Amino acid sequence: MRINLMKVNIKSPWMWLVIFALITPLFSLLFGAANLSATDVAVCLFSDCHDEISKVIFWDIRFPRVAVGFLVGAALSLAGATLQNVTRNGLADPYLFGVVSGAGLGAAIATVFINNVLRVPTDAKGEAFAIALPLAAFLGALLAVSLVLILARTTFGRKVEHMLLAGVAVSFMLSALSHFILYVGDPFAANQVVFWLMGSLARAEVWYAWVMLPIVAICMSLLLLFGPQIDALLLGDENALTLGVNVKYLRVLCLTICAGLTACVVAYCGGIGFVGLMIPHIVRNWIGVTSRALLLGSALFGGIFMVLVDVFARVAIDGQEIPIGIITSAIGSVFFLLAMKQRG
């Protein structure tokens, strides 16, 4: 049986997405403060590293942040693509529902509690923050989403626009609470929470990826399962109802899934904004608007994008690392203005 290689469609976007999704993480392993050659990376990846230093750099620093970075980009892009289709609003973003503000409130409470109430010794604060900060941030993010969902089940949920505005109101309310707590608390706590909310992969560990991987996989599977129903929502609520879709239930379910994805990212990596806004737009113009294609494409492209942004964050300034949230916000703000101009 002969395979005609000339029939392979080199213009297929899926082929290029898969190729770049495989190559980009391997390529990013070469960059960092310490020098690792392509040979060193290949040896560490497929065998035992040449020395202990290379082993620590590769397996304890670079590999975890690349794996976590890809999952972060995939999770945020999945959430953004789902929200934009469910709400029929191309400017919808996962952070629009107060997830970051809720996580910031949880982190602020945990930081002040550890510093001022428990008075944990300085030498033990690192371990205390490593456990308390992600947990408190995750609970705070779930609080924000719960408030939005409660409002969505009332008159606010009768129109998509009202639900989005309710999310913005919850976001500002929780931000005000966290700012007040930090204002009356310890200045060191305020600085720590502020830097944490900028977003970074510098603290990434391998177990972060093992926690995030099943969450992303399960959420993505559920969203793909409901892909045709989400497509029906693009036709309008009335048309979706005539097709047998429980609009209110589906919208709340998708919002809950997106909130879980975003809360998981924020809990471990801080606030990394605009990824969920930008990536679905790019994929939609490149691949299409149907939900299943959009979700798969956004997950792959989002992972690629986040890994490349992390490389830039590591190498842009010698001896320093730029928080990823600053880079994505700078790119996203320009993208947001361009998107608004096209819509107008």
Buried (B, 14 or more C-beta within 10 A) or exposed (E): EEEEEEEEEEEEBEEEBEEBBEEBBBBBBBBBEEEBEEEBBEBBEEEEBEEEEBEEBBBEBBBBBBBBBBBBBBBBBBBBBBBBBBBBBBBBBBBBBBBBBBBBBBBBBBBBBBBEEEEBEEEEBEEBBEEBBBEBBBBBBBBBBBBBBEBBEEEBBEEBEBBBBBBBBBBEBBBEBBBEBBEEBBEEBBEBBEEBBBBBBEBBBBEBBEBBBEBBEEBBEBBBEBBEBBBBBBEEBEEBEEBEBEBBEBBBBBBBBBBBBBBBBBBBBBBBBBBBBBBBBBBBEEBEBBBBBBBBBBBBBBBBBBBBBBBEBBEEEEEEBBBBBBBBBEBBEEBBEEBEEEEE
